[in-house]
Amino acid sequence: MTIRSIRLATAALIAIGAIANARADTLADFLRQGQFNGEFRSYYFMRDYATPNVPNADAYSLSGLFEYQTPAFLDGFSLDASYYAANALGTHSDVPARIDVTLMGAANSIDALGTAFLQYQRHGVWVRLGDQPLATPWANGSDSRALPSTYEAAYGKFTPVTGLTFHVLRILRYRSRTSDGYFRDNNYFATGWNGDANYGGVADLPAGTRGTTGTFALAGEYRRRRLDTALWYYDFTNFARMVYAQGKYGFAASGSLHPYAQAQFVREWIGSNAFEATGTHLFGQPGTATDNLTWGLAAGVKVRAFDLSAAYDRLQTRGSGAFGGGALVSPYTAGYATDPLFTTSMIRGLVELGPGSAWKLTGSVFALDERLQLIASFAEYRSAYNGNDTETYFDAIYQPRSWWKGLSLRNRFEIANGRVNPGHRHFIYDRMQIDYRF
């Protein structure tokens, strides 16, 4: 959270005190009408490498996310602020290579004012200004670690008629899931750049690269009955321009069978020499351009508590001199494996592996009156530059009810086999997660 965001929030609270008598006698009474939410996370991650002389790594984190939102004032306005904290409780190894820094970084703790935004919602208009979470396809919370990523942004949505929504988004700064504050960077910047402890990205930019001016995005979404579609345009300034389309259609049920089909399309481009910094070019390659096309299909069927699906994605380079031979540039998900491609797995996908193709089979089932969910998947990737890779994934989620409502117990387990692993041998990643929301 920036200093100006703190000042904005403080000034807004003072203003609320002046107008609160329209709904309450005092500011304290007004604030008591707001909503407080909290969440505790206890995560333990373990990396097991089959390659000799490559140390296994693990990390533990106890984290808390605390959020307060005021009641509405001035006919549709509200304020929201949250505080994020994570602590390893002294469990980090004394050997840096044995720490899974993607969980919460190399430091023993993270303390961040995660969000602070002014929101307006009325008459089909929704606007947020300030430090906030995002849930767009290619700029999202990447929320699979101790803390989610957040953004300093202006975000607006307009719904003129039921089912049709337009989006406009301007991102100025980014706080990664291992950072204390907001920076003019993304997952391609090196850890430690300008004081940012951003771990887990791809860090492909050369030393000395200046910060980015952020991202601009426009979108339209249309939902009607069994059809769900969206068209997004992203301008990742100086990195890439992207058009992303996605659609899902649920066919009429046949008895207990509920079939569905999905499709997605990504076209990305930007001219050569687009990003210059201290005499270097984008990703250190003079004359580098971004030029690629990705398309994917998926189909599945729900049968009572079961869901089975198959998916295919293909990432193709277009033209010569493209970065990474045509790699898909994704500034806020690269290295995190949190992009919307159908075949992305827990550890990696085509964004991380580069041009090629992938297929994925996924099955899930609910049991114990929907308190237990079991998920399994198998994906294979054929990359032009990184060879073949397979990902075998298992996931178990248990959510008790009654007075345990809000508690979630989860274990995620994946086996990766491929040339991108150290020593070209398999790599096992196990994530044990306890989450309690209140």
Number of C-alpha atoms within 10 A of each C-alpha: 27 16 8 10 19 16 11 16 19 12 12 15 17 13 11 19 17 12 17 20 13 11 14 15 12 14 17 11 13 21 18 12 14 15 12 15 12 15 16 19 21 19 22 21 23 19 18 16 20 16 15 10 9 13 15 18 20 23 23 24 26 19 23 21 21 19 17 18 20 19 17 17 16 11 9 14 17 20 22 22 22 21 17 21 20 24 19 22 11 11 13 20 14 8 9 11 14 17 24 23 21 21 25 29 22 21 13 15 18 22 16 19 20 29 22 27 25 21 19 18 17 11 9 12 15 17 19 22 18 26 29 25 20 20 10 15 16 21 24 19 24 21 13 18 22 28 26 20 23 27 26 28 23 19 21 19 19 18 17 12 9 10 12 15 18 18 18 17 20 19 21 20 24 25 28 27 28 28 25 21 21 22 25 19 25 23 23 23 27 23 18 10 18 14 11 20 23 28 25 24 22 18 19 13 19 18 15 14 21 17 15 18 15 23 21 19 20 18 19 18 18 17 16 11 8 11 15 16 18 19 17 21 19 20 19 21 15 18 24 22 21 24 18 20 19 21 18 19 18 17 14 11 13 9 7 11 15 16 19 19 18 19 20 21 19 19 18 25 21 21 16 19 16 17 22 15 15 10 9 17 20 23 20 18 17 16 14 22 26 28 28 24 20 22 20 21 21 20 17 19 20 18 16 11 13 16 18 18 18 20 22 21 25 21 25 21 22 15 12 12 17 21 22 19 21 24 25 29 24 22 21 24 25 24 23 24 22 25 24 16 26 21 28 23 23 19 18 21 27 26 21 22 23 25 26 22 23 24 21 22 18 18 18 18 17 17 12 10 8 12 13 17 19 16 18 18 20 19 22 22 28 20 18 15 15 16 14 18 22 20 24 19 21 19 17 16 17 19 18 15 11 6 7 11 12 14 18 19 16 18 17 18 19 22 18 24 18 20 15 18 15 15 15 13 15 20 21 18 19 19 20 16 20 17 18 17 16 11
